[in-house]
Structures are given as structure tokens and as C-alpha cells.
């Protein structure tokens, strides 16, 4: 059983809890022990796309960690918490409330390559200890800034600002609205002070949305924290491929796994395939370097004449080397 379950992780569930839920569903459904792993931690207070790898797909979870991700998130202005989200205690307040026009104007400063300081409440290690353990113990945690890339940063559907649309009601195509698309009096809407604003961010690995929200609020002359965080894309997987826990529960009740499992190759959708001859495939399976490949240098997934995935490979100077081999035997 090799493939992917893309879970729409609910609020309050940890990533390891999600993995346990998948294992339990397969065990209770009579499918025996299945190797399971997740492709990128998602905080308990966040919802959305959590790739769960099965069998040989667990060899691709490291690749998922390195992939781009997209989030919708809401910033509440006026209060900063120690965790930079709703779970924390207030550590700063400010009466300044930005307008939609001001928010839109500042987003360019946070688009492209930027440097950000991760939250003190994070899983990063400081002298061998998790930063969040030190922070919870009351110690001052100082983390170094890190270079990340924000590929796109957009204001979500303006009606969400007034609270008339709940985040879970929005569809991916709603993202990307700008001030020019506010219905009614655009100028007046742009001048209204905001208690909250919801944004969409397409970011590189290592980007902390809580830090991004903190820094945006500070650039607007106030403070803020995240009240809603929803991941809509992780690597090649998007929200419309995700299933709920209720759908997962159908496995436990005896439904066919094919109803919820995406094929192994779905995890390779953002990597080009490299076709090999039977002889080249045989040598690659033996761990040998395959030479004489006419293709651009880079990372590929190799497949044989039967289209079956053989390995993640690196191509350099017409030579192919195995990075991670697959074994479906």
C-alpha cells in the first residue's frame, strides 16, 4: 500500500495525531500494519493540507518539507501574544488600526527574499533544546534571523475583513483580490480602520506565518497576532485533494483504500520524470551510475519502460545517480 492521503487537518489536532489516526483507520479496517509518515508539520491551531505518506511514499516526506506552501491567515491588530497566535498571552498592545489601503501598500515590503526571526514558540533547537520548551519555562529565547522567500502575498476577499464570510467558506479562486475590487465606495472602504485582515501567502520552506504576521503589523505601526491559519497547498498537493476525518473513517468501516488514497506518483507531480531504457533501469536498480543521459542537470524521478517509479535521481554532466531508491516488491 503505497501512496498519499491528503488530510484536511482539523483545528486542534497535531500532525503526529493525524498520523496515528491514519494508522488506526487502516488497522481497524483490517488492512494490517501500514508504514505511515507526514509530509510537513502543521500546528494544532492550523487547519488544512497535511500530506500523509503511506509505504514507499514515506521516502518522499523529506522532499515535502523542502517544498513551497500556501497559507490563508488572519491577523488581528492591536495585540501581540508571546506565541504570536491566539493560544498565547498578550505581551504588547497598540491602539493603531491600519486601513486596507495601508495594508495593501506595505505588502510589497514582505514579498520576495526577506529575512525573518522565527517565533520563540517554535520547534527550532537552541543549545540542543526546543525553543518552545525554553519559552514555556519562562526563559528568554533569542533566535537568529533566517532567509526565506515570499513568492506572493495577497489580500483575501475584502468581505472577509468585515467578518461576513467565514474563512472555511472561501474557495481557492477567491484569493488575490485587491483594493481595486472592493465593491461599493473604494476610497471610503480603503480608509476604514481594520481590526483584522486576511491574507494569502505563497512561501518557501522555513517561512513562519506567525512571524510574517508580526512583522506586517509592526510595519503598519501597530502589533498583531494570527487568529486563523489554513494551509491550502503543500508541495504538489492542494486543498481540493484533501479529505476530512469523516472520509478517513470510512476506511475503518471497510471502504476500499482506493477511495481515499492518491497514487504514489502524485507526490512526484512537481518533479520532471526521466525515462530510462530497460538496460539503464537495470543498472540504476543495482545502484550504478548511468551515463550518457541527454537532459538538463537537475533532480528527476526515474522510471522504466513500464512507467513504474525507480528512484529519485540527480542528473549532472550527463550522469544519473540515485538519491533515493524505491522498492515496491
Residue pairs with C-beta under 8 A, 6 or more apart in sequence:
1 26
1 31
1 34
1 54
1 55
1 257
1 261
2 54
2 55
2 56
2 57
2 264
2 328
3 54
3 55
3 57
3 261
3 262
3 263
3 264
3 266
4 51
4 52
4 53
4 54
4 57
4 237
4 261
4 262
4 263
4 264
4 266
4 267
5 22
5 51
5 52
5 54
5 243
5 248
5 260
5 261
5 262
6 49
6 50
6 51
6 52
6 237
6 241
6 242
6 243
6 262
7 18
7 22
7 49
7 50
7 51
7 52
7 242
7 243
7 244
7 245
7 248
8 47
8 48
8 49
8 50
8 239
8 242
8 243
8 244
9 15
9 18
9 42
9 46
9 47
9 48
9 49
9 50
10 47
10 244
10 245
11 44
11 45
11 46
11 47
12 44
12 45
13 21
13 44
14 44
15 38
15 40
15 41
15 42
15 50
16 38
18 38
18 50
18 52
19 36
19 37
19 38
19 52
21 245
21 248
22 34
22 36
22 52
22 54
22 248
23 33
23 34
23 36
24 252
25 248
25 249
25 251
25 252
26 32
26 34
26 36
26 251
26 257
27 33
27 34
28 252
29 251
29 252
29 253
29 254
29 255
30 254
31 251
31 257
34 54
34 55
35 54
35 55
35 58
36 52
36 53
36 54
36 58
37 52
37 53
37 58
37 61
38 50
38 51
38 52
38 53
38 61
39 50
39 51
39 52
39 53
39 60
39 61
39 63
39 64
39 65
39 234
39 235
39 267
40 50
40 51
40 61
40 64
40 65
40 67
40 69
40 234
40 235
41 123
42 48
42 49
42 50
42 231
43 85
43 229
45 85
45 86
45 87
45 229
46 229
46 230
46 231
47 168
47 229
47 230
47 231
48 71
48 230
48 231
48 232
48 239
48 242
49 231
49 232
49 233
49 234
49 237
49 238
49 239
49 241
49 242
50 231
50 234
50 242
51 61
51 64
51 234
51 235
51 237
51 267
53 60
53 61
53 64
53 267
54 261
55 264
56 264
56 326
56 327
56 328
57 264
57 267
59 312
59 324
59 326
60 267
60 268
60 312
60 324
63 235
63 267
63 271
63 312
64 234
64 235
64 267
65 205
66 205
67 205
67 234
67 235
67 236
67 270
68 151
68 202
68 203
68 204
68 205
68 233
68 235
69 202
69 203
69 205
69 207
69 231
69 233
69 234
69 235
70 200
70 201
70 202
70 203
70 231
70 232
70 233
71 200
71 201
71 203
71 209
71 229
71 230
71 231
71 232
72 156
72 167
72 170
72 175
72 198
72 199
72 200
72 228
72 229
72 230
72 232
73 198
73 199
73 201
73 209
73 212
73 213
73 226
73 228
73 229
73 230
74 160
74 167
74 196
74 197
74 198
74 199
74 226
74 227
74 228
74 229
75 196
75 197
75 198
75 199
75 213
75 216
75 217
75 224
75 225
75 226
75 227
76 195
76 196
76 224
76 225
76 226
76 227
77 94
77 96
77 97
77 98
77 194
77 195
77 196
77 197
77 217
77 220
77 222
77 223
77 224
78 93
78 94
78 95
78 96
78 97
78 195
78 222
78 223
78 224
79 90
79 92
79 93
79 94
79 223
79 224
79 225
80 90
80 91
80 92
80 93
80 214
80 217
80 223
80 224
80 225
81 87
81 88
81 89
81 90
81 91
81 225
82 88
82 89
82 91
82 120
82 121
82 135
83 89
83 119
83 121
83 210
83 225
84 119
84 121
84 210
84 211
84 213
84 214
84 225
84 226
85 210
85 225
85 226
85 227
85 229
86 225
86 226
86 227
88 121
88 225
92 223
93 223
94 221
94 222
94 223
95 222
96 220
96 221
96 222
97 193
97 194
97 195
97 222
98 106
98 193
98 194
98 197
98 220
98 221
98 222
99 190
99 191
99 192
99 193
99 194
100 155
100 158
100 161
100 179
100 182
100 189
100 190
100 192
100 194
100 197
101 179
101 190
101 191
102 220
103 155
103 194
103 197
103 216
103 220
104 155
104 178
104 179
104 190
106 216
106 219
106 220
107 153
107 154
107 155
107 199
107 216
109 219
110 150
110 153
110 212
110 215
110 216
110 219
111 150
111 151
111 152
111 153
112 149
112 150
113 147
113 148
113 149
114 147
114 148
114 149
114 150
115 145
115 146
115 147
115 148
116 145
116 146
116 148
116 207
116 208
116 211
116 212
116 215
117 143
117 144
117 145
117 146
117 211
118 124
118 131
118 143
118 146
118 208
118 211
119 131
119 208
119 210
119 211
119 214
120 131
120 132
120 134
120 135
120 141
120 143
121 131
121 132
121 135
121 136
122 131
122 132
122 143
122 208
123 130
123 131
123 132
124 130
124 131
124 143
125 131
126 134
126 141
126 143
131 141
131 143
134 141
135 141
146 206
148 203
148 204
148 205
148 206
148 207
149 203
149 204
149 207
150 201
150 202
150 203
150 204
150 207
150 212
151 202
151 203
151 204
152 200
152 201
152 202
153 199
153 200
153 201
153 202
154 175
154 176
154 177
154 178
154 199
154 200
154 201
155 177
155 178
155 179
155 197
155 198
155 199
155 200
156 170
156 174
156 175
156 177
156 197
156 198
156 199
156 200
157 165
157 170
157 174
157 175
157 177
157 198
158 177
158 179
158 181
158 182
158 183
158 189
159 165
160 167
160 170
160 198
161 194
161 196
161 197
161 198
163 196
167 198
167 228
167 230
168 230
172 232
172 238
172 239
172 240
175 200
175 232
176 200
179 186
179 189
179 190
180 186
182 189
182 190
196 227
198 228
199 216
200 232
201 207
201 209
201 212
202 233
203 209
203 212
209 226
209 229
210 225
210 226
210 229
213 224
213 225
213 226
214 223
214 224
214 225
216 224
217 223
217 224
217 225
232 238
232 239
233 239
235 267
235 270
236 266
236 267
236 268
236 269
236 270
237 266
237 267
241 262
241 266
243 260
247 259
247 260
248 260
250 259
250 260
251 257
251 259
251 260
264 309
264 326
265 309
268 301
268 309
271 299
271 300
271 301
271 312
272 298
272 300
272 301
273 300
273 301
273 302
273 303
274 293
274 295
274 300
274 301
274 302
274 303
274 313
274 315
274 320
275 302
275 303
275 305
276 284
276 290
276 302
276 303
276 304
276 305
276 310
276 320
277 305
278 304
278 305
280 290
280 293
280 320
281 302
281 303
281 304
281 305
281 310
283 290
284 290
284 302
284 310
284 311
284 313
284 320
284 322
285 310
285 325
287 322
287 325
289 319
289 320
289 321
290 319
290 320
291 318
291 319
291 320
292 318
293 315
293 318
293 319
293 320
294 318
295 315
296 315
297 315
297 316
297 317
298 314
298 315
299 312
299 313
299 314
299 315
299 323
300 312
300 313
300 314
300 315
300 320
301 309
301 310
301 311
301 312
301 313
302 309
302 310
302 311
302 312
302 313
302 320
303 309
303 310
304 310
308 328
309 326
310 325
310 326
311 322
311 323
311 324
311 325
311 326
312 322
312 323
312 324
313 320
313 321
313 322
313 323
314 320
314 321
314 323
